Amino acid sequence: MASRILVINPNSSQSCTAGIAESLKSFAAPGRTPFEVVSLPGGPPAIVTWRDWFSVAEPLCQMVEREKAEAYVIACVSDPGIDAIRTVTDRPVFGPFRAAVASALARAERFGVIAFVEASKARQRRVLQAMGVEARLAASIALNLPMETLTDPTAARAALCDTAKALVAAGSEAVILGCAGMAGHRAAVEDAAGVPVIEPCQAAAAQALLALA
């Protein structure tokens, strides 16, 4: 088995994949299982609709069967295919949204989500219902910006910061970045919001390392 934690971005945005890899650099350390960040071949430009969400489940299963690793992170904050993928491997499989929610609840009574698009809310609400924590969600606000705008170092930053402030005003004591494309903005959004801001791929990475410890 390859000594790695495989992080799979299920969309085809190379800037998104690069942003995820950059966000995980701080986890590298001597003697620690390394992260390898890859894109799903043939994935959609972004996971926008339920159809996108379902379309990547089987390709992700096949990739996990083919690419052996000690653990897997499916790097989309709608957690596509997690239940199916867990049936094709005996290794841990982590969904960033589930990991981010667990991290938020460890630090706050109520949290908010900056969603990628309006359609993301229903998928994330289903996860919250499955976890039994929907009542802890203070608010979810969608940015409705293209993936390539989110991954730009500056183009979406003001909108992200303003949205985080609105979530805090709605009662959020922590904020979850609801798309992996937002990874590069975590520190700036936290400075603007004044509350913990959680980047889900980092949260899943931390859980993966703990699972292998």
C-alpha positions as semicolon CSV with decimal commas, in nm:
position;residue;x (nm);y (nm);z (nm)
1;M;0,000;0,000;0,000
2;A;0,128;0,344;-0,092
3;S;0,236;0,547;0,209
4;R;0,018;0,848;0,133
5;I;-0,314;1,011;0,206
6;L;-0,479;1,062;-0,132
7;V;-0,678;1,384;-0,162
8;I;-0,906;1,372;-0,467
9;N;-1,061;1,686;-0,609
10;P;-1,366;1,554;-0,797
11;N;-1,387;1,857;-1,026
12;S;-1,158;1,941;-1,318
13;S;-1,051;2,289;-1,201
14;Q;-0,675;2,285;-1,183
15;S;-0,671;2,611;-0,988
16;C;-0,897;2,449;-0,728
17;T;-0,668;2,146;-0,704
18;A;-0,365;2,374;-0,669
19;G;-0,539;2,571;-0,393
20;I;-0,619;2,254;-0,201
21;A;-0,257;2,139;-0,227
22;E;-0,136;2,477;-0,103
23;S;-0,373;2,466;0,195
24;L;-0,230;2,129;0,303
25;K;0,138;2,222;0,284
26;S;0,146;2,311;0,653
27;F;0,060;1,949;0,742
28;A;0,386;1,817;0,599
29;A;0,639;1,702;0,859
30;P;0,917;1,444;0,884
31;G;0,779;1,101;0,964
32;R;0,420;1,205;0,886
33;T;0,221;1,038;0,610
34;P;0,232;1,274;0,312
35;F;-0,069;1,411;0,128
36;E;-0,097;1,368;-0,248
37;V;-0,352;1,598;-0,411
38;V;-0,498;1,497;-0,749
39;S;-0,796;1,573;-0,971
40;L;-1,056;1,319;-1,081
41;P;-1,002;1,255;-1,453
42;G;-1,307;1,366;-1,647
43;G;-1,471;1,539;-1,353
44;P;-1,712;1,830;-1,410
45;P;-1,577;2,189;-1,392
46;A;-1,741;2,218;-1,049
47;I;-1,989;2,023;-0,836
48;V;-2,288;2,252;-0,886
49;T;-2,599;2,037;-0,931
50;W;-2,721;1,712;-0,782
51;R;-2,646;1,559;-1,122
52;D;-2,281;1,666;-1,087
53;W;-2,279;1,524;-0,735
54;F;-2,410;1,183;-0,840
55;S;-2,202;1,172;-1,159
56;V;-1,870;1,156;-0,975
57;A;-1,961;0,879;-0,730
58;E;-1,877;0,581;-0,950
59;P;-1,560;0,737;-1,102
60;L;-1,442;0,815;-0,748
61;C;-1,508;0,454;-0,645
62;Q;-1,306;0,329;-0,939
63;M;-1,021;0,567;-0,867
64;V;-1,004;0,464;-0,502
65;E;-1,000;0,097;-0,605
66;R;-0,717;0,170;-0,849
67;E;-0,510;0,417;-0,642
68;K;-0,413;0,258;-0,313
69;A;-0,352;0,482;-0,013
70;E;-0,365;0,472;0,364
71;A;-0,661;0,711;0,372
72;Y;-0,868;0,919;0,132
73;V;-1,010;1,271;0,139
74;I;-1,278;1,353;-0,120
75;A;-1,200;1,722;-0,158
76;C;-1,541;1,872;-0,230
77;V;-1,748;2,038;0,041
78;S;-2,064;1,859;-0,070
79;D;-1,898;1,525;0,026
80;P;-1,996;1,348;-0,300
81;G;-1,994;0,970;-0,307
82;I;-1,862;0,921;0,045
83;D;-2,101;0,637;0,136
84;A;-2,034;0,454;-0,192
85;I;-1,658;0,498;-0,171
86;R;-1,651;0,347;0,177
87;T;-1,789;0,024;0,029
88;V;-1,488;-0,026;-0,202
89;T;-1,204;0,024;0,047
90;D;-1,127;-0,075;0,403
91;R;-0,921;0,241;0,449
92;P;-1,066;0,559;0,608
93;V;-1,254;0,793;0,373
94;F;-1,317;1,151;0,484
95;G;-1,566;1,408;0,361
96;P;-1,453;1,769;0,414
97;F;-1,797;1,900;0,506
98;R;-1,848;1,638;0,775
99;A;-1,499;1,711;0,906
100;A;-1,556;2,087;0,902
101;V;-1,885;2,057;1,090
102;A;-1,718;1,844;1,357
103;S;-1,443;2,105;1,387
104;A;-1,694;2,390;1,409
105;L;-1,896;2,217;1,680
106;A;-1,579;2,165;1,882
107;R;-1,532;2,542;1,891
108;A;-1,877;2,698;1,880
109;E;-2,242;2,646;1,968
110;R;-2,364;2,773;1,630
111;F;-2,188;2,799;1,297
112;G;-2,248;2,944;0,952
113;V;-2,159;2,824;0,604
114;I;-2,045;3,024;0,302
115;A;-2,199;2,803;0,034
116;F;-2,064;2,777;-0,320
117;V;-2,405;2,810;-0,492
118;E;-2,769;2,792;-0,381
119;A;-2,784;2,427;-0,489
120;S;-2,505;2,343;-0,243
121;K;-2,731;2,421;0,050
122;A;-2,958;2,120;0,002
123;R;-2,665;1,879;-0,019
124;Q;-2,503;2,026;0,290
125;R;-2,836;2,029;0,476
126;R;-2,870;1,656;0,411
127;V;-2,532;1,599;0,577
128;L;-2,634;1,810;0,877
129;Q;-2,956;1,612;0,910
130;A;-2,764;1,284;0,895
131;M;-2,529;1,412;1,167
132;G;-2,824;1,531;1,378
133;V;-2,689;1,885;1,404
134;E;-2,904;2,091;1,165
135;A;-3,030;2,301;1,458
136;R;-2,674;2,424;1,519
137;L;-2,660;2,596;1,179
138;A;-2,710;2,968;1,229
139;A;-2,721;3,052;0,858
140;S;-2,595;2,953;0,515
141;I;-2,530;3,216;0,248
142;A;-2,437;3,125;-0,110
143;L;-2,181;3,327;-0,304
144;N;-2,295;3,206;-0,647
145;L;-1,958;3,288;-0,804
146;P;-1,775;3,080;-1,068
147;M;-1,506;2,840;-0,947
148;E;-1,230;3,030;-1,126
149;T;-1,338;3,351;-0,950
150;L;-1,322;3,180;-0,612
151;T;-0,974;3,046;-0,673
152;D;-0,838;3,383;-0,784
153;P;-0,621;3,532;-0,506
154;T;-0,822;3,856;-0,490
155;A;-1,137;3,850;-0,707
156;A;-1,371;3,692;-0,450
157;R;-1,203;3,803;-0,128
158;A;-1,424;4,104;-0,052
159;A;-1,740;3,900;-0,114
160;L;-1,613;3,622;0,111
161;C;-1,527;3,862;0,392
162;D;-1,861;4,043;0,367
163;T;-2,048;3,712;0,368
164;A;-1,859;3,590;0,674
165;K;-1,950;3,914;0,856
166;A;-2,316;3,861;0,763
167;L;-2,301;3,507;0,904
168;V;-2,156;3,638;1,230
169;A;-2,435;3,897;1,244
170;A;-2,682;3,609;1,204
171;G;-2,540;3,435;1,513
172;S;-2,253;3,227;1,376
173;E;-1,970;3,173;1,623
174;A;-1,762;2,992;1,361
175;V;-1,771;2,998;0,981
176;I;-1,716;2,710;0,739
177;L;-1,582;2,783;0,391
178;G;-1,831;2,582;0,185
179;C;-1,619;2,512;-0,124
180;A;-1,266;2,380;-0,167
181;G;-1,207;2,664;-0,412
182;M;-1,215;2,907;-0,117
183;A;-0,914;2,746;0,052
184;G;-0,671;3,028;-0,018
185;H;-0,887;3,287;0,157
186;R;-0,921;3,129;0,503
187;A;-0,684;3,357;0,696
188;A;-0,818;3,677;0,541
189;V;-1,179;3,578;0,605
190;E;-1,100;3,490;0,966
191;D;-0,936;3,829;1,018
192;A;-1,243;4,002;0,875
193;A;-1,500;3,794;1,064
194;G;-1,333;3,783;1,404
195;V;-1,441;3,422;1,463
196;P;-1,280;3,086;1,376
197;V;-1,299;3,014;1,002
198;I;-1,267;2,650;0,906
199;E;-1,126;2,530;0,576
200;P;-1,286;2,187;0,523
201;C;-1,001;2,013;0,341
202;Q;-0,769;2,110;0,627
203;A;-1,026;1,976;0,875
204;A;-1,047;1,646;0,684
205;A;-0,669;1,629;0,659
206;A;-0,637;1,665;1,036
207;Q;-0,888;1,385;1,089
208;A;-0,705;1,164;0,841
209;L;-0,375;1,213;1,022
210;L;-0,539;1,135;1,356
211;A;-0,692;0,819;1,211
212;L;-0,347;0,698;1,109
213;A;-0,167;0,803;1,426
